[in-house]
């Protein structure tokens, strides 16, 4: 699972845009968006680069967070 921090995700529309944008790419099996923490969790074999590229193409800034247990 990838954990992504999305700095400028501020509303339900942002949340929906990210969820739908990521759900439509190959290698993404599930997407969970937590707007309050500005976190996106992506399940599936998609690479960090693919996920970050899509989020940035949607107009957001994004960075990969460490895997749980490595915080």
Buried (B, 14 or more C-beta within 10 A) or exposed (E): EBBBBBEEBEEEEBBEBBBEBBEEBEEBEEBEBEBEEBBBBBEBEBEEEBBBEBBEEBEBEBEBBEEEEEE
